[in-house]
């Protein structure tokens, strides 16, 4: 089969399973697990999406593309969920947005599922609001580390950073040059409390990563499964195209 260029809406083969996660406070959350098309995953990324009140969801562009590509290209299991009250084409999770409070149970439920399912090398990958959830509630014994895309540090406090420092776990902050909330120099100042935190600047980047999803996916894969980076730009197997997605003002 002739190799085809991987487009923004390309969907590569994977074993995909819709999930319903139950939280400790009794809510059912919409989720999906995408596994490599054959064989075992070498690592796992749990996707914590941007602010749902501004359009963030499990299908926000970086996470939609991760689920569409990384199982096939990088042998990474991609586990996505809609936090409470969040809707996407997969459905709407029960409950209501709780300003980063009740969401602690959402994070706990998805980590518990990943651990119970025996998924390997569990990483949290948060984006904007999702980075606050990762910092506040993701420092779990089952978690290897966290990757933070466009971290605003809006909800997370110094005490949460201290907890990560004490854990010694890997923390990578991927910060766009022109972020709306926290730019690289300020990010370095804020994350100095976590000596093991690596702050990665992305030149010309913006908070929504429009036009830079390939760069971001490469950076994620380089940390989670370095052997698979950089990702190829073409694919010589089965490939479908998803419906075009709208860009929202994710925060």
ChimeraX attribute file (.defattr): number of C-alpha atoms within 10 A of each C-alpha:
attribute: neighborCount
match mode: 1-to-1
recipient: residues
	/A:1	7
	/A:2	8
	/A:3	11
	/A:4	14
	/A:5	13
	/A:6	18
	/A:7	13
	/A:8	17
	/A:9	17
	/A:10	17
	/A:11	21
	/A:12	22
	/A:13	20
	/A:14	22
	/A:15	13
	/A:16	18
	/A:17	12
	/A:18	14
	/A:19	17
	/A:20	15
	/A:21	21
	/A:22	18
	/A:23	20
	/A:24	12
	/A:25	10
	/A:26	11
	/A:27	19
	/A:28	21
	/A:29	25
	/A:30	25
	/A:31	21
	/A:32	19
	/A:33	20
	/A:34	25
	/A:35	25
	/A:36	23
	/A:37	16
	/A:38	12
	/A:39	8
	/A:40	14
	/A:41	20
	/A:42	17
	/A:43	20
	/A:44	27
	/A:45	31
	/A:46	24
	/A:47	31
	/A:48	30
	/A:49	31
	/A:50	27
	/A:51	21
	/A:52	23
	/A:53	14
	/A:54	11
	/A:55	19
	/A:56	27
	/A:57	28
	/A:58	27
	/A:59	22
	/A:60	22
	/A:61	22
	/A:62	22
	/A:63	25
	/A:64	19
	/A:65	20
	/A:66	28
	/A:67	27
	/A:68	25
	/A:69	27
	/A:70	26
	/A:71	27
	/A:72	23
	/A:73	23
	/A:74	24
	/A:75	23
	/A:76	28
	/A:77	30
	/A:78	29
	/A:79	31
	/A:80	27
	/A:81	30
	/A:82	28
	/A:83	35
	/A:84	23
	/A:85	17
	/A:86	24
	/A:87	21
	/A:88	16
	/A:89	8
	/A:90	15
	/A:91	12
	/A:92	19
	/A:93	21
	/A:94	18
	/A:95	16
	/A:96	14
	/A:97	16
	/A:98	12
	/A:99	11
	/A:100	16
	/A:101	13
	/A:102	16
	/A:103	20
	/A:104	18
	/A:105	19
	/A:106	26
	/A:107	24
	/A:108	16
	/A:109	18
	/A:110	24
	/A:111	23
	/A:112	16
	/A:113	15
	/A:114	21
	/A:115	16
	/A:116	9
	/A:117	9
	/A:118	10
	/A:119	21
	/A:120	19
	/A:121	20
	/A:122	24
	/A:123	25
	/A:124	27
	/A:125	26
	/A:126	27
	/A:127	30
	/A:128	25
	/A:129	27
	/A:130	30
	/A:131	30
	/A:132	24
	/A:133	26
	/A:134	28
	/A:135	25
	/A:136	22
	/A:137	19
	/A:138	23
	/A:139	19
	/A:140	14
	/A:141	11
	/A:142	16
	/A:143	21
	/A:144	19
	/A:145	25
	/A:146	27
	/A:147	28
	/A:148	26
	/A:149	27
	/A:150	31
	/A:151	27
	/A:152	23
	/A:153	19
	/A:154	12
	/A:155	15
	/A:156	19
	/A:157	12
	/A:158	13
	/A:159	12
	/A:160	18
	/A:161	19
	/A:162	13
	/A:163	16
	/A:164	24
	/A:165	19
	/A:166	11
	/A:167	15
	/A:168	14
	/A:169	18
	/A:170	19
	/A:171	23
	/A:172	21
	/A:173	23
	/A:174	23
	/A:175	26
	/A:176	24
	/A:177	19
	/A:178	15
	/A:179	19
	/A:180	13
	/A:181	17
	/A:182	20
	/A:183	21
	/A:184	21
	/A:185	12
	/A:186	11
	/A:187	21
	/A:188	19
	/A:189	9
	/A:190	14
	/A:191	21
	/A:192	15
	/A:193	16
	/A:194	21
	/A:195	13
	/A:196	16
	/A:197	21
	/A:198	16
	/A:199	19
	/A:200	18
	/A:201	17
	/A:202	20
	/A:203	11
	/A:204	11
	/A:205	21
	/A:206	19
	/A:207	23
	/A:208	24
	/A:209	19
	/A:210	12
	/A:211	11
	/A:212	14
	/A:213	17
	/A:214	19
	/A:215	14
	/A:216	18
	/A:217	19
	/A:218	18
	/A:219	20
	/A:220	22
	/A:221	23
	/A:222	16
	/A:223	17
	/A:224	24
	/A:225	16
	/A:226	13
	/A:227	11
	/A:228	17
	/A:229	17
	/A:230	17
	/A:231	18
	/A:232	13
	/A:233	12
	/A:234	13
	/A:235	18
	/A:236	11
	/A:237	12
	/A:238	11
	/A:239	17
	/A:240	12
	/A:241	13
	/A:242	11
	/A:243	7
	/A:244	8
	/A:245	12
	/A:246	8
	/A:247	12
	/A:248	13
	/A:249	13
	/A:250	20
	/A:251	22
